[in-house]
Amino acid sequence: MDFISVLSIFVMACFVGYYVVWSVTPALHTPLMAVTNAISSVVIVGALIAAAAQGSPVARWLGLGAVVLASINIFGGFAVTERMLAMYKKKDRK
Amino acid sequence: MSFVGPLETTPSMAQVMPAELGVNPWAALAYLIAGVLFILALRGLSSPATSRRGNRFGMAGMLIAVVTTLITHEIAGLPEIIGAIAIGGIIGFVTARRIRMTAMPQLVAAFHSLVGLAAVLVGVAAYFNPEAFGILDGSGLDILAQSRIEMGLGVAIGAITFSGSVIAFAKLNGNMSGSPILLPGRHIINLGVLALIVVLVVLFHWDTPALFWAIVVLSFAIGFLLIIPIGGADMPVVVSMLNSYSGWAAAAMGFTLHNTAMIITGALVGSSGAILSYIMCKAMNRSFLSVIAGGFGADPGAGAGGGAAKVDRPWKRGSAEDAAFLMKEAETVIIIPGYGMAVAQAQHVLRAMADLLKKHGVNVKYAIHPVAGRMPGHMNVLLAEANVPYDEVFELDDINGEFAQADVAFIIGANDVVNPAAKTDKSSPIYGMPVFDVEKAKTIFFIKRSMGGQGYAGVDNDVFYMDQTMMLLADAKKMVEDINKALAD
């Protein structure tokens, strides 16, 4: 994939992000931050590549360290978002 | 098919991991699907009804990204990797379960710092083992110049995210004073360091290890320097901004790895944080630059209109019984919560109060200002935690017209967001900030710990001294409990 294709995906994704985020209701802005936090831990992909590869032991250990950090974020971020979202309820019908 | 990952374009990679070539288009497709699932995760948040499904999409996307990475790479030691995921997973999960909802801003800041640090570690690992990342040039010895620049950028943004978030965490968590720390000449220093980082990233085009380490060290330093002058009141903007940075760091890493999932996610998170920062700035009528420049709330000259004169102005003190009596008789009560409610952990007793009022036939509504609390949506989460139905909670624009018909405006832990000076006093530091028109309500109850303290902006508030205002001076939770007792009698 050449640079221009990568850049195109990036630019398009920025536009998608712009419209999707404006449609998020302000009441859910805290869960929005928590979930974006969780998904930005997709850097774990890079961490796994470094942790899996042979060659440089330094790179492996750095990778494993990054896997731990990103995992904290992924599990913590999704779990705390789930916990928050479960609290949002509509009025009981009386 | 042109939609193939980076591996096919670099011949050296084909030699290293020949097994991957066959799987590669599928891997690229899987990463794309993960990216789309992340978009759907955010899309779900457009309403509380669809939000949980959205969160599940996010989890599925992450699972796909991780599994795809693991099955398309030769793994030297799977147990270590599983162990690392398990350690991180347990820490994250337990933290997420145990954290108090009022501590959510700190938690989010802490999580941002981890993303930043992880991005730095990945960047450094890629520098040590470029072969594994498929970023070697034709000779198989040097890293591609373009990849070096992308890496430098990713590491720089990651490091700034890390150290900036650590400071934001310390300020929000109370490990560090929330007041701005102003170094002399900080603007010059900060701009100089930022410019230097940019220059170094460009120079990194020519591979020199010293440059790489200089970028890392300077970026850690600038993260600290950028956040220490920013005061507690501006933390909603800072947390959003760091949210944005963590996204851009992921995107830069995605460029290095040519990974669609990372690029899409980075762009999403980057825009999300940027939009939240914009919303917060707008809600305070401040420019993003003035927030970043810092120092707000530190200037003793600000709001000097108050000064000695304000002490002498007459104000009325109310009691819990007064509040209970007047609210019981009211038709409509609008509750305006602020950060003080979070500090006092008063959200549950507040809900109990609303329930008691409803039993007396009172119509209870909640009004939330975009910058109430220490992060976007902070008050909404706390009210949701206390089981307040979200259809009783209103945004500024939706409810502001209703104060004129309201019998009672009940202000608990908020201050600047109800200050009419924002509408009338051009010299006020908060002038132009959209505020609630509480002064139009027939009666105002204002819960505050004492008359001495002021809002974060350090401005006096005319609402204290109005004829229809009764000050309820006490800890917010204690006061609401007393009101509840009086209501129950």
Interface residues (C-beta under 8 A of the other chain):
Chain A: M1 D2 F3 S5 V6 I9 F10 V11 A13 C14 V16 G17 Y18 V20 V21 W22 S23 V24 T25 P26 A27 L28 H29 T30 P31 L32 M33 A34 V35 T36 N37 A38 I39 S40 S41 V42 V43 I44 V45 G46 A47 L48 I49 A50 A51 A52 A53 Q54 G55 S56 V58 A59 R60 L62 G63 L64 G65 A66 V67 V68 L69 A70 S71 I72 N73 I74 F75 G76 G77 F78 A79 V80 T81 E82 R83 M84 L85 A86 M87 Y88 K89 K90 K91 D92
Chain B: S2 F3 V4 G5 P6 T9 A28 Y31 A34 G35 F38 I39 A41 L42 R43 L45 S46 S47 P48 S51 R52 G54 N55 G58 M59 G61 M62 A65 V66 T69 L70 H73 E74 I75 A76 G77 E80 I81 A84 I85 A86 I87 G88 G89 I90 I91 G92 F93 T95 A96 R97 I99 M101 M104 L107 V108 F111 H112 L114 V115 L117 A118 A119 L121 V122 V124 A125 A126 F128 N129 E131 A132 F133 Q146 V239 S240 N243 S246 G247 A249 A250 A251 M253 G254 F255 T256 L257 H258 N259 T260 A261 M262 I263 I264 T265 G266 A267 L268 V269 G270 S271 S272 G273 I275 L276 I279 I368 P370 M375 P376 G377 H378 N380 V381 A384 E385 N387 P389 Y390 D391 E392 V393 E395
